[in-house]
């Protein structure tokens, strides 16, 4: 799910079926933000971008892993984990 928020409201939202199985290896997730545009990449491949409804000032980064009740598939029977190796912020 790729989303943007601006002015205290969700401005863009799309659910994308990813082209790979994310459970087989570590992956690099990238959000490239500039005032007026945002790009979402997976392992260097762009999956979504917007140039409208994008915040014009800085925001907090929120990273999580969750299994919403409305998501198709079976809920895990045991706890699962997301391992984050690093987070990098490059100011512009």
Chimera marker file (.cmm) of the C-alpha trace (Angstrom):
<marker_set name="trace">
<marker id="1" x="0.000" y="0.000" z="0.000" r="1" g="1" b="0" radius="0.5"/>
<marker id="2" x="1.429" y="3.357" z="-1.031" r="1" g="1" b="0" radius="0.5"/>
<marker id="3" x="-0.109" y="6.461" z="0.535" r="1" g="1" b="0" radius="0.5"/>
<marker id="4" x="0.524" y="10.143" z="0.976" r="1" g="1" b="0" radius="0.5"/>
<marker id="5" x="-0.946" y="12.535" z="3.514" r="1" g="1" b="0" radius="0.5"/>
<marker id="6" x="-1.098" y="16.298" z="3.299" r="1" g="1" b="0" radius="0.5"/>
<marker id="7" x="-3.152" y="18.872" z="5.155" r="1" g="1" b="0" radius="0.5"/>
<marker id="8" x="-4.211" y="16.289" z="7.778" r="1" g="1" b="0" radius="0.5"/>
<marker id="9" x="-5.856" y="14.054" z="5.140" r="1" g="1" b="0" radius="0.5"/>
<marker id="10" x="-4.926" y="11.106" z="2.975" r="1" g="1" b="0" radius="0.5"/>
<marker id="11" x="-4.329" y="12.504" z="-0.512" r="1" g="1" b="0" radius="0.5"/>
<marker id="12" x="-3.194" y="9.421" z="-2.464" r="1" g="1" b="0" radius="0.5"/>
<marker id="13" x="-3.585" y="5.711" z="-1.869" r="1" g="1" b="0" radius="0.5"/>
<marker id="14" x="-2.996" y="2.663" z="-4.039" r="1" g="1" b="0" radius="0.5"/>
<marker id="15" x="-2.606" y="-1.030" z="-3.278" r="1" g="1" b="0" radius="0.5"/>
<marker id="16" x="-0.067" y="-2.766" z="-5.517" r="1" g="1" b="0" radius="0.5"/>
<marker id="17" x="0.605" y="-6.486" z="-5.926" r="1" g="1" b="0" radius="0.5"/>
<marker id="18" x="4.373" y="-6.667" z="-5.599" r="1" g="1" b="0" radius="0.5"/>
<marker id="19" x="6.260" y="-8.514" z="-8.340" r="1" g="1" b="0" radius="0.5"/>
<marker id="20" x="8.363" y="-10.633" z="-5.940" r="1" g="1" b="0" radius="0.5"/>
<marker id="21" x="8.042" y="-12.711" z="-2.781" r="1" g="1" b="0" radius="0.5"/>
<marker id="22" x="9.290" y="-10.383" z="-0.053" r="1" g="1" b="0" radius="0.5"/>
<marker id="23" x="9.894" y="-13.241" z="2.389" r="1" g="1" b="0" radius="0.5"/>
<marker id="24" x="12.781" y="-14.817" z="0.452" r="1" g="1" b="0" radius="0.5"/>
<marker id="25" x="15.477" y="-12.205" z="1.111" r="1" g="1" b="0" radius="0.5"/>
<marker id="26" x="16.272" y="-8.727" z="2.408" r="1" g="1" b="0" radius="0.5"/>
<marker id="27" x="15.105" y="-5.867" z="0.193" r="1" g="1" b="0" radius="0.5"/>
<marker id="28" x="15.808" y="-2.154" z="-0.160" r="1" g="1" b="0" radius="0.5"/>
<marker id="29" x="12.724" y="0.063" z="0.146" r="1" g="1" b="0" radius="0.5"/>
<marker id="30" x="13.232" y="3.673" z="-0.940" r="1" g="1" b="0" radius="0.5"/>
<marker id="31" x="11.053" y="6.749" z="-0.595" r="1" g="1" b="0" radius="0.5"/>
<marker id="32" x="12.388" y="9.678" z="-2.610" r="1" g="1" b="0" radius="0.5"/>
<marker id="33" x="10.678" y="12.874" z="-1.503" r="1" g="1" b="0" radius="0.5"/>
<marker id="34" x="11.050" y="16.369" z="-2.863" r="1" g="1" b="0" radius="0.5"/>
<marker id="35" x="8.572" y="19.193" z="-2.281" r="1" g="1" b="0" radius="0.5"/>
<marker id="36" x="6.060" y="18.504" z="-5.038" r="1" g="1" b="0" radius="0.5"/>
<marker id="37" x="6.811" y="14.840" z="-5.710" r="1" g="1" b="0" radius="0.5"/>
<marker id="38" x="7.346" y="11.453" z="-4.112" r="1" g="1" b="0" radius="0.5"/>
<marker id="39" x="8.596" y="8.137" z="-5.536" r="1" g="1" b="0" radius="0.5"/>
<marker id="40" x="8.396" y="4.676" z="-3.948" r="1" g="1" b="0" radius="0.5"/>
<marker id="41" x="10.974" y="2.100" z="-5.037" r="1" g="1" b="0" radius="0.5"/>
<marker id="42" x="11.675" y="-1.556" z="-4.262" r="1" g="1" b="0" radius="0.5"/>
<marker id="43" x="15.244" y="-2.749" z="-4.907" r="1" g="1" b="0" radius="0.5"/>
<marker id="44" x="15.750" y="0.230" z="-7.237" r="1" g="1" b="0" radius="0.5"/>
<marker id="45" x="12.578" y="-0.316" z="-9.285" r="1" g="1" b="0" radius="0.5"/>
<marker id="46" x="9.937" y="2.415" z="-9.102" r="1" g="1" b="0" radius="0.5"/>
<marker id="47" x="6.526" y="1.064" z="-8.118" r="1" g="1" b="0" radius="0.5"/>
<marker id="48" x="4.559" y="4.295" z="-7.558" r="1" g="1" b="0" radius="0.5"/>
<marker id="49" x="4.966" y="8.061" z="-7.812" r="1" g="1" b="0" radius="0.5"/>
<marker id="50" x="2.850" y="11.176" z="-7.352" r="1" g="1" b="0" radius="0.5"/>
<marker id="51" x="3.309" y="14.863" z="-8.064" r="1" g="1" b="0" radius="0.5"/>
<marker id="52" x="0.038" y="16.033" z="-6.518" r="1" g="1" b="0" radius="0.5"/>
<marker id="53" x="-1.282" y="15.676" z="-2.985" r="1" g="1" b="0" radius="0.5"/>
<marker id="54" x="2.272" y="15.609" z="-1.679" r="1" g="1" b="0" radius="0.5"/>
<marker id="55" x="3.250" y="17.477" z="1.515" r="1" g="1" b="0" radius="0.5"/>
<marker id="56" x="5.205" y="20.681" z="0.957" r="1" g="1" b="0" radius="0.5"/>
<marker id="57" x="7.071" y="20.528" z="4.290" r="1" g="1" b="0" radius="0.5"/>
<marker id="58" x="8.905" y="17.904" z="6.318" r="1" g="1" b="0" radius="0.5"/>
<marker id="59" x="7.077" y="15.119" z="8.129" r="1" g="1" b="0" radius="0.5"/>
<marker id="60" x="7.927" y="12.202" z="10.416" r="1" g="1" b="0" radius="0.5"/>
<marker id="61" x="8.859" y="8.811" z="8.975" r="1" g="1" b="0" radius="0.5"/>
<marker id="62" x="6.620" y="5.988" z="10.211" r="1" g="1" b="0" radius="0.5"/>
<marker id="63" x="7.703" y="2.424" z="9.431" r="1" g="1" b="0" radius="0.5"/>
<marker id="64" x="5.662" y="-0.589" z="10.446" r="1" g="1" b="0" radius="0.5"/>
<marker id="65" x="4.610" y="-4.098" z="9.538" r="1" g="1" b="0" radius="0.5"/>
<marker id="66" x="1.037" y="-5.183" z="10.085" r="1" g="1" b="0" radius="0.5"/>
<marker id="67" x="-1.559" y="-7.702" z="9.015" r="1" g="1" b="0" radius="0.5"/>
<marker id="68" x="-4.883" y="-5.891" z="8.619" r="1" g="1" b="0" radius="0.5"/>
<marker id="69" x="-8.066" y="-7.913" z="9.023" r="1" g="1" b="0" radius="0.5"/>
<marker id="70" x="-9.192" y="-7.011" z="5.494" r="1" g="1" b="0" radius="0.5"/>
<marker id="71" x="-6.056" y="-8.344" z="3.775" r="1" g="1" b="0" radius="0.5"/>
<marker id="72" x="-6.628" y="-11.528" z="1.796" r="1" g="1" b="0" radius="0.5"/>
<marker id="73" x="-4.862" y="-14.667" z="2.993" r="1" g="1" b="0" radius="0.5"/>
<marker id="74" x="-4.503" y="-16.557" z="6.220" r="1" g="1" b="0" radius="0.5"/>
<marker id="75" x="-3.386" y="-14.861" z="9.394" r="1" g="1" b="0" radius="0.5"/>
<marker id="76" x="-0.124" y="-16.328" z="10.791" r="1" g="1" b="0" radius="0.5"/>
<marker id="77" x="-0.557" y="-18.780" z="13.643" r="1" g="1" b="0" radius="0.5"/>
<marker id="78" x="2.612" y="-17.545" z="15.400" r="1" g="1" b="0" radius="0.5"/>
<marker id="79" x="4.302" y="-14.184" z="15.795" r="1" g="1" b="0" radius="0.5"/>
<marker id="80" x="6.217" y="-12.954" z="12.738" r="1" g="1" b="0" radius="0.5"/>
<marker id="81" x="8.953" y="-10.339" z="12.579" r="1" g="1" b="0" radius="0.5"/>
<marker id="82" x="10.235" y="-7.669" z="10.266" r="1" g="1" b="0" radius="0.5"/>
<marker id="83" x="13.978" y="-7.083" z="10.521" r="1" g="1" b="0" radius="0.5"/>
<marker id="84" x="15.234" y="-3.609" z="9.672" r="1" g="1" b="0" radius="0.5"/>
<marker id="85" x="18.949" y="-3.558" z="8.927" r="1" g="1" b="0" radius="0.5"/>
<marker id="86" x="19.234" y="0.219" z="8.454" r="1" g="1" b="0" radius="0.5"/>
<marker id="87" x="17.320" y="3.418" z="7.844" r="1" g="1" b="0" radius="0.5"/>
<marker id="88" x="19.076" y="6.290" z="6.111" r="1" g="1" b="0" radius="0.5"/>
<marker id="89" x="17.877" y="9.876" z="5.740" r="1" g="1" b="0" radius="0.5"/>
<marker id="90" x="19.544" y="12.052" z="3.165" r="1" g="1" b="0" radius="0.5"/>
<marker id="91" x="18.562" y="15.691" z="3.595" r="1" g="1" b="0" radius="0.5"/>
<marker id="92" x="18.169" y="17.902" z="0.581" r="1" g="1" b="0" radius="0.5"/>
<link id1="1" id2="2" r="1" g="1" b="0" radius="0.2"/>
<link id1="2" id2="3" r="1" g="1" b="0" radius="0.2"/>
<link id1="3" id2="4" r="1" g="1" b="0" radius="0.2"/>
<link id1="4" id2="5" r="1" g="1" b="0" radius="0.2"/>
<link id1="5" id2="6" r="1" g="1" b="0" radius="0.2"/>
<link id1="6" id2="7" r="1" g="1" b="0" radius="0.2"/>
<link id1="7" id2="8" r="1" g="1" b="0" radius="0.2"/>
<link id1="8" id2="9" r="1" g="1" b="0" radius="0.2"/>
<link id1="9" id2="10" r="1" g="1" b="0" radius="0.2"/>
<link id1="10" id2="11" r="1" g="1" b="0" radius="0.2"/>
<link id1="11" id2="12" r="1" g="1" b="0" radius="0.2"/>
<link id1="12" id2="13" r="1" g="1" b="0" radius="0.2"/>
<link id1="13" id2="14" r="1" g="1" b="0" radius="0.2"/>
<link id1="14" id2="15" r="1" g="1" b="0" radius="0.2"/>
<link id1="15" id2="16" r="1" g="1" b="0" radius="0.2"/>
<link id1="16" id2="17" r="1" g="1" b="0" radius="0.2"/>
<link id1="17" id2="18" r="1" g="1" b="0" radius="0.2"/>
<link id1="18" id2="19" r="1" g="1" b="0" radius="0.2"/>
<link id1="19" id2="20" r="1" g="1" b="0" radius="0.2"/>
<link id1="20" id2="21" r="1" g="1" b="0" radius="0.2"/>
<link id1="21" id2="22" r="1" g="1" b="0" radius="0.2"/>
<link id1="22" id2="23" r="1" g="1" b="0" radius="0.2"/>
<link id1="23" id2="24" r="1" g="1" b="0" radius="0.2"/>
<link id1="24" id2="25" r="1" g="1" b="0" radius="0.2"/>
<link id1="25" id2="26" r="1" g="1" b="0" radius="0.2"/>
<link id1="26" id2="27" r="1" g="1" b="0" radius="0.2"/>
<link id1="27" id2="28" r="1" g="1" b="0" radius="0.2"/>
<link id1="28" id2="29" r="1" g="1" b="0" radius="0.2"/>
<link id1="29" id2="30" r="1" g="1" b="0" radius="0.2"/>
<link id1="30" id2="31" r="1" g="1" b="0" radius="0.2"/>
<link id1="31" id2="32" r="1" g="1" b="0" radius="0.2"/>
<link id1="32" id2="33" r="1" g="1" b="0" radius="0.2"/>
<link id1="33" id2="34" r="1" g="1" b="0" radius="0.2"/>
<link id1="34" id2="35" r="1" g="1" b="0" radius="0.2"/>
<link id1="35" id2="36" r="1" g="1" b="0" radius="0.2"/>
<link id1="36" id2="37" r="1" g="1" b="0" radius="0.2"/>
<link id1="37" id2="38" r="1" g="1" b="0" radius="0.2"/>
<link id1="38" id2="39" r="1" g="1" b="0" radius="0.2"/>
<link id1="39" id2="40" r="1" g="1" b="0" radius="0.2"/>
<link id1="40" id2="41" r="1" g="1" b="0" radius="0.2"/>
<link id1="41" id2="42" r="1" g="1" b="0" radius="0.2"/>
<link id1="42" id2="43" r="1" g="1" b="0" radius="0.2"/>
<link id1="43" id2="44" r="1" g="1" b="0" radius="0.2"/>
<link id1="44" id2="45" r="1" g="1" b="0" radius="0.2"/>
<link id1="45" id2="46" r="1" g="1" b="0" radius="0.2"/>
<link id1="46" id2="47" r="1" g="1" b="0" radius="0.2"/>
<link id1="47" id2="48" r="1" g="1" b="0" radius="0.2"/>
<link id1="48" id2="49" r="1" g="1" b="0" radius="0.2"/>
<link id1="49" id2="50" r="1" g="1" b="0" radius="0.2"/>
<link id1="50" id2="51" r="1" g="1" b="0" radius="0.2"/>
<link id1="51" id2="52" r="1" g="1" b="0" radius="0.2"/>
<link id1="52" id2="53" r="1" g="1" b="0" radius="0.2"/>
<link id1="53" id2="54" r="1" g="1" b="0" radius="0.2"/>
<link id1="54" id2="55" r="1" g="1" b="0" radius="0.2"/>
<link id1="55" id2="56" r="1" g="1" b="0" radius="0.2"/>
<link id1="56" id2="57" r="1" g="1" b="0" radius="0.2"/>
<link id1="57" id2="58" r="1" g="1" b="0" radius="0.2"/>
<link id1="58" id2="59" r="1" g="1" b="0" radius="0.2"/>
<link id1="59" id2="60" r="1" g="1" b="0" radius="0.2"/>
<link id1="60" id2="61" r="1" g="1" b="0" radius="0.2"/>
<link id1="61" id2="62" r="1" g="1" b="0" radius="0.2"/>
<link id1="62" id2="63" r="1" g="1" b="0" radius="0.2"/>
<link id1="63" id2="64" r="1" g="1" b="0" radius="0.2"/>
<link id1="64" id2="65" r="1" g="1" b="0" radius="0.2"/>
<link id1="65" id2="66" r="1" g="1" b="0" radius="0.2"/>
<link id1="66" id2="67" r="1" g="1" b="0" radius="0.2"/>
<link id1="67" id2="68" r="1" g="1" b="0" radius="0.2"/>
<link id1="68" id2="69" r="1" g="1" b="0" radius="0.2"/>
<link id1="69" id2="70" r="1" g="1" b="0" radius="0.2"/>
<link id1="70" id2="71" r="1" g="1" b="0" radius="0.2"/>
<link id1="71" id2="72" r="1" g="1" b="0" radius="0.2"/>
<link id1="72" id2="73" r="1" g="1" b="0" radius="0.2"/>
<link id1="73" id2="74" r="1" g="1" b="0" radius="0.2"/>
<link id1="74" id2="75" r="1" g="1" b="0" radius="0.2"/>
<link id1="75" id2="76" r="1" g="1" b="0" radius="0.2"/>
<link id1="76" id2="77" r="1" g="1" b="0" radius="0.2"/>
<link id1="77" id2="78" r="1" g="1" b="0" radius="0.2"/>
<link id1="78" id2="79" r="1" g="1" b="0" radius="0.2"/>
<link id1="79" id2="80" r="1" g="1" b="0" radius="0.2"/>
<link id1="80" id2="81" r="1" g="1" b="0" radius="0.2"/>
<link id1="81" id2="82" r="1" g="1" b="0" radius="0.2"/>
<link id1="82" id2="83" r="1" g="1" b="0" radius="0.2"/>
<link id1="83" id2="84" r="1" g="1" b="0" radius="0.2"/>
<link id1="84" id2="85" r="1" g="1" b="0" radius="0.2"/>
<link id1="85" id2="86" r="1" g="1" b="0" radius="0.2"/>
<link id1="86" id2="87" r="1" g="1" b="0" radius="0.2"/>
<link id1="87" id2="88" r="1" g="1" b="0" radius="0.2"/>
<link id1="88" id2="89" r="1" g="1" b="0" radius="0.2"/>
<link id1="89" id2="90" r="1" g="1" b="0" radius="0.2"/>
<link id1="90" id2="91" r="1" g="1" b="0" radius="0.2"/>
<link id1="91" id2="92" r="1" g="1" b="0" radius="0.2"/>
</marker_set>
